[in-house]
Amino acid sequence: MSPGTGLCRHFPVEGFIVRAVLLDGPGGAEVLRMGEAKRPVIRSGQVLIKVAASSVNRADINQRQGNYPPPPGESEILGLEVAGTIEELGPQVEGWHVGDRVMSLVGGGGYSEYAAAYAGHLIPVPKTMNFEEAACVCETYITAFLNIFMIGGFEDGQTGLLHGGGGGVNTAAIQLCTSLTPNAKILVTASPGKLTRVKELGADFVIDYTSGDFGEVVREFTDQKGADLILDHIGADYLASNMKSLAVEGSLVIIGLMGGSKAELNLAVMMVKRQRIIGSVLRARSVEEKSRITGAFATAVLPLLTDRTIVPLVHEVFPLDRVAEAHETMERSDHFGKIVLTPN
């Protein structure tokens, strides 16, 4: 029994069927369909979450296309973050109760009525936040926090260059930087239609990435010093301009490869300037690593979410059976902030 609740901690029901998004093989959004799947059977250290909302991430598009398989042992169902209430507690779970409002990273399975999550990856949902907002937090805000602050070592007073315009990770990164490092200078690249909204979100300078080499603009804005940290999800296509933009002893953190994985690099210049290029992913990290990262994030950022200093940006909420439309919206880059899914 769960201490103080009178409710069963763990009662797996074999064959229990839930509604979930399934794939008819790799391909475009048309391969997504509603179907039935077995409810997750939780393992030691896990909880079962009744999903109130999940969200769409670029990794979901890559997995749907057949380019990003889930780690071994994780659900084949799409979805990397959820918000909802705890339905069951597995063995060795302490400090949580059935009915608790939580948000969490998941290795897969978010596009479903129920998802399994490790207790160490849970964050309580503040009373000031609804589930749709909470579903936007874990994948994007933790990714931004991990790579900018924990890995990149970004400090107040420095200059950061963020790529991604109105995407989920980038809008989260802008909010985190303006809140945690208020004296930093934040430069952002964006498409022409999103320049104003990115500026309003808190960026000090916004660059139209379609207008030419952003590296020249960054050098000019920083009096030729460059950016101390660059957060990039493009990869090869941006490498030359990123290195031109990077300051002496600066760090380029690459978290995506939308522009390819292979490019030439002048190692001599990199050595003279003592620059760092760091590759980073979140999903493939161990359970223990994710627990450590989640804990650090919650300590630093949960108070800002609770008092609504930081408010997750919800672009649009789609019912789960309109998941194909949600994916198409992301692929057109029509969104500003996060695309949310809710069970019907």
C-alpha positions as CSV (number, residue, x, y, z in Angstrom):
1,M,0.0,0.0,0.0
2,S,1.1,3.6,-0.6
3,P,2.0,5.2,2.7
4,G,-0.9,7.4,3.9
5,T,-3.0,6.9,0.8
6,G,-4.8,3.6,1.2
7,L,-4.2,3.0,-2.5
8,C,-2.3,0.2,-4.2
9,R,1.3,1.1,-5.1
10,H,1.5,-1.3,-8.1
11,F,-1.1,-3.5,-9.7
12,P,-0.1,-4.3,-13.3
13,V,-3.1,-5.4,-15.3
14,E,-1.9,-7.7,-18.1
15,G,-3.7,-7.0,-21.4
16,F,-5.1,-3.6,-20.3
17,I,-5.6,-1.7,-23.5
18,V,-5.1,2.1,-23.9
19,R,-5.5,4.5,-26.9
20,A,-2.2,5.6,-28.4
21,V,-0.7,7.0,-31.6
22,L,0.8,4.2,-33.7
23,L,3.0,4.2,-36.8
24,D,2.3,2.4,-40.1
25,G,6.0,2.2,-40.8
26,P,8.4,5.2,-41.3
27,G,7.3,8.1,-43.4
28,G,5.4,11.4,-43.5
29,A,2.7,12.5,-41.1
30,E,0.2,10.2,-42.9
31,V,1.7,7.2,-41.2
32,L,0.5,8.4,-37.8
33,R,-2.8,6.8,-36.7
34,M,-4.8,6.3,-33.5
35,G,-4.8,2.7,-32.3
36,E,-4.6,0.5,-29.3
37,A,-1.6,-0.6,-27.3
38,K,-0.9,-2.4,-24.0
39,R,-0.8,-0.1,-21.0
40,P,2.8,0.1,-19.8
41,V,3.8,-2.2,-17.0
42,I,6.1,-0.2,-14.7
43,R,9.4,-1.5,-13.4
44,S,11.2,-0.9,-10.1
45,G,11.8,2.8,-9.6
46,Q,9.1,3.9,-12.1
47,V,5.6,5.3,-11.8
48,L,2.7,5.1,-14.2
49,I,1.3,8.5,-15.3
50,K,-2.2,9.1,-16.5
51,V,-1.3,11.5,-19.3
52,A,-3.2,14.8,-19.4
53,A,-0.9,16.4,-22.0
54,S,2.2,15.7,-24.0
55,S,4.0,17.7,-26.6
56,V,5.6,17.4,-30.0
57,N,9.4,17.7,-30.4
58,R,11.7,17.6,-33.4
59,A,13.0,14.2,-32.2
60,D,9.4,12.9,-32.7
61,I,9.6,13.9,-36.4
62,N,13.0,12.2,-36.8
63,Q,11.7,9.0,-35.1
64,R,8.6,9.0,-37.3
65,Q,10.8,9.2,-40.4
66,G,12.8,6.2,-39.2
67,N,16.0,8.2,-38.3
68,Y,15.9,8.2,-34.5
69,P,15.0,4.9,-32.9
70,P,14.2,4.8,-29.2
71,P,16.9,3.6,-26.8
72,P,16.8,-0.2,-26.0
73,G,14.0,-1.0,-23.6
74,E,12.0,2.2,-24.2
75,S,8.6,2.4,-25.8
76,E,8.3,2.5,-29.6
77,I,5.4,5.0,-29.2
78,L,6.4,8.6,-29.9
79,G,6.6,11.2,-27.2
80,L,9.4,12.3,-24.9
81,E,7.6,14.4,-22.2
82,V,4.3,14.2,-20.4
83,A,2.3,15.9,-17.7
84,G,-0.5,14.3,-15.7
85,T,-1.2,12.5,-12.5
86,I,0.5,9.5,-10.9
87,E,-1.7,6.4,-11.4
88,E,0.5,3.7,-9.8
89,L,3.8,3.6,-7.9
90,G,6.3,0.9,-8.7
91,P,8.6,-0.8,-6.2
92,Q,11.4,1.3,-4.7
93,V,9.6,4.6,-5.3
94,E,9.5,6.9,-2.3
95,G,8.4,10.5,-1.9
96,W,5.6,10.4,-4.4
97,H,1.9,9.4,-4.0
98,V,-0.9,8.3,-6.3
99,G,-2.7,11.4,-7.5
100,D,0.3,13.7,-7.5
101,R,0.5,16.2,-10.4
102,V,3.7,15.7,-12.2
103,M,5.6,16.4,-15.4
104,S,8.4,14.2,-16.6
105,L,10.9,13.2,-19.3
106,V,10.1,9.8,-20.8
107,G,12.2,7.6,-23.1
108,G,9.1,7.1,-25.3
109,G,5.4,6.6,-25.0
110,G,4.1,10.1,-24.5
111,Y,1.6,9.9,-27.3
112,S,-0.7,7.7,-25.2
113,E,-3.2,7.7,-22.4
114,Y,-0.6,6.3,-20.0
115,A,3.2,6.5,-19.8
116,A,5.9,5.0,-17.6
117,A,8.4,7.4,-16.1
118,Y,11.3,7.0,-13.6
119,A,10.7,8.6,-10.3
120,G,14.0,10.5,-10.5
121,H,12.7,12.2,-13.7
122,L,9.6,13.6,-12.1
123,I,9.0,17.3,-11.3
124,P,5.9,18.4,-9.4
125,V,3.5,20.6,-11.4
126,P,2.9,23.8,-9.5
127,K,-0.7,24.8,-8.7
128,T,0.0,27.9,-10.8
129,M,0.6,25.9,-14.0
130,N,-1.9,23.9,-16.1
131,F,-1.1,20.5,-17.7
132,E,-0.8,22.0,-21.2
133,E,2.0,24.3,-20.0
134,A,3.6,21.6,-17.9
135,A,3.8,19.3,-21.0
136,C,6.1,21.9,-22.6
137,V,8.8,21.9,-19.8
138,C,10.8,18.8,-19.5
139,E,12.3,18.1,-23.0
140,T,12.9,21.7,-24.1
141,Y,13.6,23.6,-20.9
142,I,15.8,20.9,-19.5
143,T,17.6,20.6,-22.8
144,A,18.3,24.3,-22.9
145,F,19.3,24.4,-19.2
146,L,21.6,21.4,-19.6
147,N,23.5,22.6,-22.6
148,I,23.7,26.3,-21.9
149,F,24.5,26.2,-18.1
150,M,25.5,22.8,-17.0
151,I,27.6,21.9,-20.1
152,G,28.3,25.3,-21.7
153,G,29.0,27.1,-18.4
154,F,27.3,30.2,-19.5
155,E,27.6,33.1,-17.0
156,D,26.0,36.4,-16.3
157,G,27.6,39.2,-18.3
158,Q,28.6,36.9,-21.2
159,T,27.2,36.9,-24.8
160,G,25.2,34.0,-26.1
161,L,24.1,33.2,-29.7
162,L,21.0,31.0,-29.9
163,H,19.7,29.4,-33.1
164,G,16.1,28.3,-33.6
165,G,13.8,31.4,-33.7
166,G,10.4,30.4,-32.3
167,G,11.1,26.7,-31.7
168,G,10.6,25.1,-28.3
169,V,14.2,24.8,-27.2
170,N,15.1,28.3,-28.4
171,T,12.2,30.1,-26.8
172,A,13.0,28.2,-23.6
173,A,16.6,29.1,-23.9
174,I,15.8,32.8,-24.2
175,Q,13.5,32.7,-21.2
176,L,16.1,30.9,-19.1
177,C,19.0,33.2,-20.1
178,T,17.0,36.4,-19.4
179,S,15.9,35.0,-16.0
180,L,19.1,33.3,-14.8
181,T,21.7,35.6,-16.4
182,P,19.9,39.0,-16.6
183,N,23.1,40.9,-17.5
184,A,24.0,38.6,-20.4
185,K,23.6,39.7,-24.0
186,I,21.5,37.3,-26.0
187,L,21.6,37.2,-29.8
188,V,19.1,35.0,-31.7
189,T,18.7,33.9,-35.3
190,A,15.2,33.7,-36.6
191,S,13.1,33.7,-39.8
192,P,11.7,37.1,-41.0
193,G,8.2,36.3,-39.8
194,K,9.4,35.7,-36.2
195,L,11.9,38.5,-35.6
196,T,9.5,40.7,-33.7
197,R,8.2,38.0,-31.4
198,V,11.7,36.8,-30.6
199,K,12.7,40.3,-29.7
200,E,9.7,40.7,-27.5
201,L,10.6,37.5,-25.6
202,G,13.8,39.1,-24.4
203,A,16.5,38.8,-27.0
204,D,18.9,41.7,-27.2
205,F,19.4,41.4,-30.9
206,V,17.7,39.3,-33.5
207,I,19.3,38.3,-36.8
208,D,17.3,37.3,-40.0
209,Y,19.2,34.2,-40.9
210,T,18.0,34.4,-44.5
211,S,19.7,37.8,-45.1
212,G,23.3,36.5,-45.3
213,D,26.2,35.3,-43.1
214,F,25.1,35.7,-39.5
215,G,28.7,35.4,-38.4
216,E,29.5,38.8,-39.8
217,V,26.6,40.3,-37.9
218,V,27.6,38.7,-34.6
219,R,31.2,40.0,-35.0
220,E,29.9,43.5,-35.7
221,F,27.4,43.5,-32.7
222,T,30.1,42.2,-30.3
223,D,32.9,44.6,-31.5
224,Q,34.6,41.6,-33.1
225,K,34.8,39.7,-29.8
226,G,32.2,37.0,-30.7
227,A,29.8,35.0,-28.6
228,D,31.0,33.1,-25.5
229,L,28.4,30.4,-26.1
230,I,26.5,29.2,-29.1
231,L,23.6,26.8,-28.9
232,D,23.0,25.2,-32.3
233,H,20.7,22.5,-33.7
234,I,21.6,22.9,-37.4
235,G,25.0,21.3,-37.5
236,A,27.1,21.2,-40.7
237,D,25.4,24.0,-42.6
238,Y,26.1,26.5,-39.8
239,L,29.6,25.3,-38.7
240,A,31.6,27.9,-40.6
241,S,29.5,30.8,-39.5
242,N,29.3,29.5,-36.0
243,M,33.1,29.3,-35.7
244,K,33.4,32.8,-37.1
245,S,30.9,33.9,-34.5
246,L,32.6,32.2,-31.6
247,A,34.8,34.1,-29.1
248,V,38.2,33.2,-27.9
249,E,37.7,30.3,-25.4
250,G,34.0,30.2,-26.4
251,S,31.9,27.0,-26.6
252,L,29.8,25.8,-29.5
253,V,27.2,23.2,-28.2
254,I,25.6,21.2,-31.0
255,I,22.3,19.6,-30.1
256,G,20.9,18.8,-33.6
257,L,21.8,18.0,-37.2
258,M,19.0,19.5,-39.3
259,G,21.6,20.9,-41.6
260,G,23.8,17.8,-42.0
261,S,26.5,16.0,-40.0
262,K,29.7,16.6,-42.0
263,A,31.6,19.8,-42.6
264,E,35.2,21.1,-42.8
265,L,36.8,22.7,-39.8
266,N,39.9,24.8,-39.5
267,L,41.5,23.1,-36.5
268,A,44.4,25.6,-36.5
269,V,42.1,28.6,-35.8
270,M,40.2,26.6,-33.2
271,M,43.4,25.7,-31.4
272,V,44.7,29.3,-31.4
273,K,41.4,30.6,-30.1
274,R,41.1,27.8,-27.6
275,Q,37.6,27.1,-28.6
276,R,35.4,24.1,-27.7
277,I,32.9,22.2,-29.8
278,I,30.6,20.0,-27.8
279,G,28.1,17.4,-29.0
280,S,25.2,16.7,-26.7
281,V,22.0,14.7,-26.6
282,L,19.5,14.1,-23.7
283,R,17.5,11.1,-24.6
284,A,20.3,8.6,-24.8
285,R,21.7,9.4,-21.3
286,S,21.4,7.0,-18.5
287,V,18.6,7.0,-16.0
288,E,21.0,8.2,-13.3
289,E,22.3,11.0,-15.4
290,K,18.8,12.2,-16.3
291,S,17.9,12.1,-12.6
292,R,20.9,14.3,-11.7
293,I,20.1,16.8,-14.5
294,T,16.4,16.9,-13.7
295,G,17.2,17.6,-10.0
296,A,19.6,20.4,-10.9
297,F,17.0,21.9,-13.3
298,A,14.2,21.7,-10.7
299,T,16.3,23.4,-8.0
300,A,17.2,26.3,-10.3
301,V,14.1,26.7,-12.4
302,L,11.0,25.3,-10.7
303,P,10.7,28.4,-8.5
304,L,10.6,30.6,-11.6
305,L,7.9,28.4,-13.1
306,T,5.9,28.5,-9.9
307,D,5.9,32.3,-9.6
308,R,5.4,32.5,-13.4
309,T,8.6,34.5,-14.0
310,I,8.9,31.9,-16.8
311,V,5.7,30.8,-18.5
312,P,6.0,28.0,-21.1
313,L,4.8,29.2,-24.6
314,V,2.0,27.0,-25.9
315,H,1.5,27.6,-29.6
316,E,-1.5,25.3,-30.1
317,V,-3.2,22.4,-28.4
318,F,-4.3,19.4,-30.6
319,P,-6.3,16.5,-29.5
320,L,-4.4,13.3,-29.9
321,D,-6.4,12.1,-32.9
322,R,-5.2,15.2,-34.8
323,V,-1.5,14.3,-34.3
324,A,-0.8,14.4,-38.0
325,E,-1.8,18.0,-38.1
326,A,0.4,18.8,-35.2
327,H,3.4,17.2,-36.9
328,E,2.7,19.1,-40.1
329,T,2.6,22.3,-38.2
330,M,6.0,21.6,-36.8
331,E,7.4,20.6,-40.1
332,R,6.2,23.9,-41.7
333,S,7.8,25.8,-38.8
334,D,4.6,27.6,-38.3
335,H,4.8,27.4,-34.6
336,F,6.1,29.8,-31.9
337,G,6.7,27.9,-28.7
338,K,5.4,24.3,-28.2
339,I,2.8,22.2,-29.9
340,V,0.8,20.3,-27.3
341,L,-1.2,17.1,-27.6
342,T,-4.1,16.1,-25.2
343,P,-5.9,12.7,-25.0
344,N,-9.5,13.0,-26.3
